[in-house]
Amino acid sequence: MRNPHRRITNVRWSAAKICVPTILVAAATALAAGEPKRSAADKPRVVKAESAYLRLIDQVDVPAQATGVLARIPIREGALVNEDELLVQMDDVDARLALDRARFDLDIARTLAASRAKVDEARTAVAEAQAAGQKARLELEIARKKAESNIALRYSKKSAALAEAELQRALAARKEFRDSVSQNEIEHLQLASDKAKLDAEQAEEDSQTAELTRRVKESEVGALALTAKRRELELKQAEEGAEIAGITQHVKEHDLAVAQRDLDRRGIKSPLAGVVVQIFRRKGEWVEPGDKVVRVLRIDRLRAEGFIAARDARRDLTGTAATVIVTLPDNRQVEVRGKIVFVSPEIDAVNQQVMVWAEVENPGPQFLLRPGMKAAMTIEVDK
């Protein structure tokens, strides 16, 4: 007896098998109906370049930049090198010694430029000279006052005259009346008169000394003025010396840069990333600036050159995407993408074609593409 539940399940499974394809077909039809169809007019037009070949973009014969002996050549033909990688090392012993000396000279120049001791010392001397001059001018003013003042001289002369008058009166009185003035009083009056005369003479000498002192002070003021002027000149000289020291520092920095540059030139480096294809000189040989030493080719990026019809060579073609297919010697094909970088402004008068260039990357690290290989290049041009 058959199971009724199993029969129901079989019926449902058969219905499902019929519905699923129907739903998928309906969905596909709906998607196809909803997707806008692209007409042939909307598709970009493809231009094929004839006689396309791969060419080098960069190649260089690396020269020597200094005179000397080749001391070391760490690379060989066929070696892949990076940009600024050392190719050949020249003898650099003298250059290193010159660089060390330039560093020492620069250190000395920096020390002298940084030192302000002479300038500070000169400024202190100027200040001291100015202070001494000020003091001398004050002393001169005092000396002038003393020289111009005659009070003490006049007082001493009057005192001397008064003392002499008293003495004469005493002598006259004693002459008339002998006992009116004693001999002791006469002697005292004589002593006072003599002292007053001596005081007057001393005042005269003091006045003359004050005048001489004034002249001395004037001379000292003049001498100190000259000293102050000399100190100011010394300060100016010290400041100029400091400025020259600063300039000397810049000169020594330049000398150091020149010495460093001379040392760097003795290491011959690759100006581009590529492959070494030829070494022109060997270790121990003498070279002059400009002598070719190593040839390097750039192979990580190549140029595909071809020709297209002049009617397709529009000015805005530069930057357009290009596809380059290269057939290798073992008949394998390598497809690479690039962009048009140059459209020649010249049209060949015979075949009415224009040269175009496209730059493409060379797949590494094998770098299967080589300059000189034939290629098929197509360019997508919008209508």
Secondary structure, DSSP 4 states (H G I P E B T S, - for coil): ---HHHHHHHHHHHHHHHHHHHHHHHHHHHHHHHSPPPPGGGSPEEEEEEEEEEEES-EEEEEP-S-EEEEE----TT-EE-TT-EEEEE--HHHHHHHHHHHHHHHHHHHHHH--HHHHHHHHHHHHHHHHHHHHHHHHHHHHHHHH--HHHHHHHHHHHHHHHHHHHHHHHHHHSTTTS-HHHHHHHHHHHHHHHHHHHHHHHHHHHHHHHHHHHHHHHHHHHHHHHHHHHHHHHHHHHHHHHHHHHHHHHHHHHHHHHHHHHTEEE-SSSEEEEEE---TT-EE-TT-EEEEEE--SEEEEEEEEEGGG--GGGTT-EEEEEEE-TTS-EEEEEEEEEEE-S---TTT-EEEEEEEEE--TTTT---TT-EEEEEEEE--
